Amino acid sequence: METIAEFVEWLGEDRGLALGGLLIGALFGFFAQRSQFCLRAAVVEVARAQFGPKLAVWLLAFSAAIILTQSLLLAGQFDTGNVRQLASQGSMSGAAIGGLLFGIGMVLARGCSSRLLVLAANGNLRALLSGLIFAVTAQASMNGILSPWREALAGLWTIDGGHARDLLALTGMGRSSGLLFGIAWLAAGIWFARRYQVKAWGWIGGLGAGLMVGVAWWFTWRLAGLLFEPTPVQSLSFTGPSADVLMLVLSPPGQQLNFDLGMVPGVFLGSFIAAWFARELKLEGFQGGHAMRRYIIGAVLMGFGGMLAGGCAVGAGVSGASVFAVTAWVTLTGMWLGASLTDWLVDRQGAASFRNLAAPSAP
């Protein structure tokens, strides 16, 4: 505790938050790049009944986030009293609709928002463009032209904060049950990882990416108790933070720094370093106008859906799930359903129709 206080006093409150976000984000980006952590890839494997290493890596990250977060809660090293996903009013309609839209979008864009950021740092220009469109749409959904639509959909069904948003409280289960739940998913992840011979970096990167979620909860909670200005207790997320970074770039200098403004560039930096050491830096572009349209539509759906749901595949699907926020679990379910349906309609049925059209007709 004293070390963190000295750290903040030395740097200043806003720079201390931003530097912490930068370091945690860089580690997440490094681990995510080395393990190829991606919710879309995991969903596609399950939807096609072709279970493999992508599902194993996602389960390792998901379970690690839950285990560390619940362990911190049990040890008194973290408290959810000021966590937005639990303390404030939530939207069940926004979580359900936003999750579906985000799931559809991440299949069309071939990656969720965090995956696009990781790929963009490796030289993927498709991911770079999609990420920029995602950030613009998120900002338009938060405070711009799309905000009335977001507010209308979010207002269809709301729930109060507190116990009403805490899945463990609603079910009468305690923190120990949350920890056991995470351990069960870790066991599943280990089984899949062994079954499909996940390489060392898949193990290390998957677990490391998930642990960064718990570390972020702990770091922001610690600083919230030290700083004079009110500071949100938060973990990794990419919808709102991407929009904030976009506005930082477009706004005049002097904007106050925070955790998010350090975290997003940190993920980019960490992924770049990982790809550089692995010699995986490579410029990649679009192949035809149809592919570009697909990525753009996907990015727009993710930007609006993520802001409507209050989180992305990491923000809701891992960070929010690790504190057992009801809306986060609804969002995660919607993402799995939307992504599975889109993969079947677009990538499987659509590809089959194209092959039938391209096949030579019988004489």
Salt bridges, closest charged atoms under 4 A:
GLU151 OE2 - ARG150 NH2 3.82
ASP166 OD2 - ARG175 NH2 3.33
GLU280 OE2 - ARG34 NH1 3.45
GLU284 OE1 - ARG126 NH2 3.67
ASP343 OD1 - ARG48 NH2 2.70
ASP343 OD2 - ARG348 NE 3.18
ASP347 OD1 - ARG294 NH1 2.73
